[in-house]
Amino acid sequence: APPPPPVGAPLTQPIPVVLNLLKHDSKEVCERALGLIDALVASNPLHRDAVWHNGGIPLVVTMLKDGPPEQLQRACSLLQTLSSQREAQMAVAWAGAIPILVQHLNHDLSRVRVEAARALWSLAQNNMDNQTSILQQDGLRRLVALLQGAAE
């Protein structure tokens, strides 16, 4: 079972409304909603809890699966921001983000690769379970290859 959201996460914030935009048919609307959520979460930890409480983490992970590079980049960035504490790291991992992020380390565009690497770094911080999962998904080899390519 996924970890429960924090007790008392606010429900009456802008997050539920913006999360609904992630279900929109327009990729541009989804991309902008991801950026807005990222800005809100970065500005106030209560917004992070609201994303979690309102079922936003699985929605964001869904946005990682397919879409234009800008959407993928913003989804990776948001997952990095959301993963700033252990419980949120667990929720993001449980939602299936790690294998998708590892796949994006091989994306055609470097900005998607970089944001995927940043999100994986955030998920791995002081979290042995996520570190193990990243290793099992062949993430370390791909990260090293990414770094070697950047050094060349």
N, C-alpha and C positions, 0 to 999 in steps of 0.2 A: 504494500500500500504506500502511496506517496506520503511524505511527511505533511502533517497538518499545517495550515497557515498560522501565523502568529495570532495569539488571542487578541481580540480587540482591534483587528485591522479595520481601518475606516472603510465604510461602504458608500459614503455620500460625497466622494471626491470626484474629480473629472475622469478618473481612471476607467470606471465601468463604461462610460460613454465612448471614450477613445478606444478601449478594447473592442467594442462592437465594430469599429471601423476596420479592424483587421479581418473582418468577414466580408468586406466589400468586394465587389467584382473587379473594381479598378485597382490595378497594381500600383498606380501612382498614389491613390488614396491610402492603400496599405502601407506604402513606403513612408509617406508623410506621418501617418499615425504612429509607426514605429519610432520615428525621429522625435515626435512629441512625447511619447511615453518615455523614451530614453532621457529626454531633458527633464521631465517631471521627476523621474526616479532619481536622477543625479542631484536634483535640487532638494529633495526631501525624502528621507528613508521611509516615511509613512506611505509615500506613493509606491515604494517597492513592496511593502506589505499589502497594499491595496491590489496591486497587480497579481500577487500570489493568491490573495483571498478571493478574488473575482475570476479565478481560472485563467489568468493571462499567460502563465508560463507555457502550458501546452499550446496555446494559440501562437505564441512567438516561435516555439520550436517548429510548428507547422509551417511558419513563414520561411524557415530555413530550407525546407525540402525542395522548393521550386520557386522560381521567380527571376526577375531581372537582377543584375549584379548589385544595383543600389539597394534593393530590398534585402538581399542576402547580407550585404555589408551592414545595414542598419540593424537587422535581426541579430547578427553576431555581436555588434556593439551593445545592444540592449541586454543580451544575455551576460555579457561581461559585467555590465553595471548591476544587473540583478544578482549576480553571484558574489556579492561583497560580504556575505556572511554564510556560515556553514550550513544552516538550515536551508537557505535559498540555493546553495550549491547542490544540496541533495535533491531538492525539488526539480532543479533544471536537469540534473543527471537522470532522475527518474522519468522525466518527460521524454527522454530519448535523445537529448541534444549531443551527447559526446560522439557517437558514431557519425552523425551528420557533420559536426564540426571537423572531425578528422578527415572526412571526405573532402571538405572545402579547403583543406590544406593543399589540395591539388587543383584548385580552381584555375581557370585560364587567366583571371585578372588578379594581379598582386594585391590590390586593396582588399579583396575578399579573403585571400589567403592570410593577410596580416590580421584582419579582424577576427578570423577564425582562430588564429594562434593566440591572440589576446584573450578571447573568450575561454579557450582551453586553459591558459595560464591562470585566469581568475578561478575557474572551476577546480584547479589542482591545488591552489594555495591552502596549505595545512589540511588537506583532505586526502588521506591515504586511499580511501575507496575510489575516489575519482581519479587519482593518479594511477591506480591499478587498472581501472577501466580504460584510461587513455592508452596505457601500455598494451592492453589486450586488443585494442582496436588498431594497433600498429601506429599509434600517434607519435611516439617518440622518434621512430625512424623517419617519419614524414616531416616532423619538426626539424630534425637535424638536416635532412635533405633541403628543406626550405632555407635554413640558415646557411648552408653551404652554397646554395644558389645565390643568396644575397651577397655572399662574400666574394663571389667570382666577378 
